[in-house]
Amino acid sequence: GSGILVTAFSPSNDQLSYKGGASVPLEASSAGLVDFTGLAVFQAPGSQNVRVSFRSRGLVATEASFVVTLRKCNAGERVSSQGKECQLCDEGKYSDLENAPSCLKCPPGKIASEPGSVSCTVCGEGVYADQDGLSVCKSCTPGKFAIKNGNLSIGNIACETCAEGRFSAEKESGSCESCGAGSFSEEGSTACTLCAVGFASQSYEAGSCNKCNMGYESPTTGATTCVPCLEGRYGRDEAATNIRKCVR
């Protein structure tokens, strides 16, 4: 076991963590020749006066002092809890300052999809983030939508439900489409429904179809108007279906 033992101390004489060191043949150390493979000092960012002690078995310890400058933690990183290294912010978190003591969670409406983020990205058209600390925006389901907010600093925190007379058939919709005349939809619909026989709707974005007046009918689905019964026929509600028809 010949070799060189290396210890590093801070200005306050606390022993520092380090990586590396040296281990050389006794002949080399006796001659005063030491080749270091590396010495890494971990401490709070800034300039540090480091004192290093070299000692070999049977030899008097030799000390050397030098100044090392440890880099600051960048934005997107935080100083570790031990204060000895910089760590990337996790997904869903960010830091926009140097030497941040901690990373902040992205607020609702925003995400950080990559480790080491310096800011959060807004959830835009068709997507949302309903809680803090998310790394992926959630998708609006069919029947709902989320608009692209004009204010880029604000993201969507929820989806809105399509109003009656409107629909969205796809997920991640940025708006709802209108139902045409002869059809209707209820709130949160994924498609429009044609007016049934005996009903009609002239309006766009109708929430329901109107039953034909007595003496009128709509013999097919999707009617926009009811037509008068032909001569010799009269209007009647069928008991089983409650559909208004013209009969003889």
Solvent accessible surface area in square Angstrom, and as a share of the most:
residue,aa,sasa,rsa
1,G,95,0.91
2,S,55,0.35
3,G,12,0.12
4,I,16,0.08
5,L,95,0.47
6,V,11,0.07
7,T,36,0.21
8,A,0,0.00
9,F,45,0.19
10,S,7,0.04
11,P,90,0.57
12,S,80,0.52
13,N,94,0.48
14,D,86,0.45
15,Q,122,0.54
16,L,9,0.05
17,S,42,0.27
18,Y,73,0.28
19,K,133,0.56
20,G,54,0.52
21,G,11,0.10
22,A,14,0.11
23,S,97,0.62
24,V,20,0.11
25,P,85,0.53
26,L,88,0.44
27,E,130,0.58
28,A,31,0.24
29,S,10,0.06
30,S,76,0.49
31,A,73,0.57
32,G,60,0.58
33,L,122,0.61
34,V,50,0.29
35,D,120,0.62
36,F,81,0.34
37,T,131,0.76
38,G,32,0.31
39,L,56,0.28
40,A,42,0.33
41,V,20,0.11
42,F,52,0.22
43,Q,56,0.25
44,A,45,0.35
45,P,36,0.22
46,G,29,0.28
47,S,84,0.54
48,Q,27,0.12
49,N,91,0.46
50,V,1,0.01
51,R,67,0.24
52,V,1,0.00
53,S,19,0.12
54,F,48,0.20
55,R,114,0.42
56,S,4,0.03
57,R,173,0.63
58,G,86,0.83
59,L,86,0.43
60,V,138,0.79
61,A,49,0.38
62,T,85,0.49
63,E,99,0.44
64,A,44,0.34
65,S,88,0.57
66,F,79,0.33
67,V,96,0.55
68,V,35,0.20
69,T,105,0.61
70,L,33,0.16
71,R,136,0.50
72,K,111,0.47
73,C,1,0.00
74,N,78,0.40
75,A,37,0.29
76,G,1,0.01
77,E,20,0.09
78,R,73,0.27
79,V,26,0.15
80,S,6,0.04
81,S,101,0.65
82,Q,131,0.58
83,G,21,0.20
84,K,78,0.33
85,E,85,0.38
86,C,36,0.21
87,Q,64,0.29
88,L,108,0.54
89,C,1,0.01
90,D,94,0.49
91,E,92,0.41
92,G,1,0.01
93,K,64,0.27
94,Y,41,0.16
95,S,3,0.02
96,D,85,0.44
97,L,121,0.60
98,E,103,0.46
99,N,55,0.28
100,A,7,0.05
101,P,115,0.72
102,S,59,0.38
103,C,18,0.11
104,L,96,0.48
105,K,113,0.48
106,C,0,0.00
107,P,59,0.37
108,P,66,0.41
109,G,0,0.00
110,K,43,0.18
111,I,20,0.10
112,A,3,0.02
113,S,62,0.40
114,E,114,0.51
115,P,69,0.43
116,G,21,0.20
117,S,18,0.12
118,V,77,0.44
119,S,69,0.44
120,C,24,0.15
121,T,89,0.52
122,V,41,0.23
123,C,2,0.01
124,G,21,0.20
125,E,103,0.46
126,G,0,0.00
127,V,26,0.15
128,Y,41,0.16
129,A,0,0.00
130,D,70,0.36
131,Q,94,0.42
132,D,66,0.34
133,G,27,0.26
134,L,31,0.15
135,S,31,0.20
136,V,107,0.61
137,C,25,0.15
138,K,73,0.31
139,S,42,0.27
140,C,1,0.00
141,T,77,0.45
142,P,58,0.36
143,G,1,0.01
144,K,82,0.35
145,F,32,0.13
146,A,3,0.02
147,I,89,0.45
148,K,138,0.59
149,N,50,0.26
150,G,77,0.74
151,N,72,0.37
152,L,134,0.67
153,S,69,0.45
154,I,92,0.47
155,G,9,0.09
156,N,18,0.09
157,I,102,0.52
158,A,59,0.46
159,C,27,0.16
160,E,97,0.43
161,T,62,0.36
162,C,0,0.00
163,A,53,0.41
164,E,106,0.47
165,G,0,0.00
166,R,70,0.26
167,F,33,0.14
168,S,3,0.02
169,A,53,0.41
170,E,124,0.56
171,K,129,0.55
172,E,79,0.35
173,S,19,0.12
174,G,17,0.16
175,S,71,0.46
176,C,8,0.05
177,E,106,0.48
178,S,52,0.34
179,C,0,0.00
180,G,28,0.27
181,A,39,0.30
182,G,0,0.00
183,S,9,0.06
184,F,47,0.19
185,S,2,0.01
186,E,119,0.53
187,E,128,0.57
188,G,28,0.27
189,S,21,0.13
190,T,66,0.39
191,A,60,0.46
192,C,42,0.25
193,T,74,0.43
194,L,110,0.55
195,C,0,0.00
196,A,51,0.40
197,V,34,0.20
198,G,0,0.00
199,F,54,0.23
200,A,7,0.05
201,S,4,0.03
202,Q,132,0.59
203,S,65,0.42
204,Y,159,0.60
205,E,76,0.34
206,A,13,0.10
207,G,23,0.22
208,S,71,0.46
209,C,22,0.13
210,N,106,0.54
211,K,65,0.28
212,C,1,0.01
213,N,108,0.55
214,M,108,0.48
215,G,26,0.25
216,Y,89,0.34
217,E,30,0.14
218,S,1,0.01
219,P,86,0.54
220,T,88,0.51
221,T,78,0.45
222,G,23,0.22
223,A,17,0.13
224,T,60,0.35
225,T,64,0.37
226,C,36,0.22
227,V,70,0.40
228,P,82,0.52
229,C,24,0.14
230,L,133,0.66
231,E,176,0.79
232,G,59,0.57
233,R,81,0.30
234,Y,113,0.43
235,G,11,0.10
236,R,117,0.43
237,D,48,0.25
238,E,50,0.22
239,A,110,0.85
240,A,103,0.80
241,T,76,0.44
242,N,87,0.44
243,I,39,0.20
244,R,37,0.13
245,K,69,0.29
246,C,3,0.02
247,V,27,0.15
248,R,205,0.75
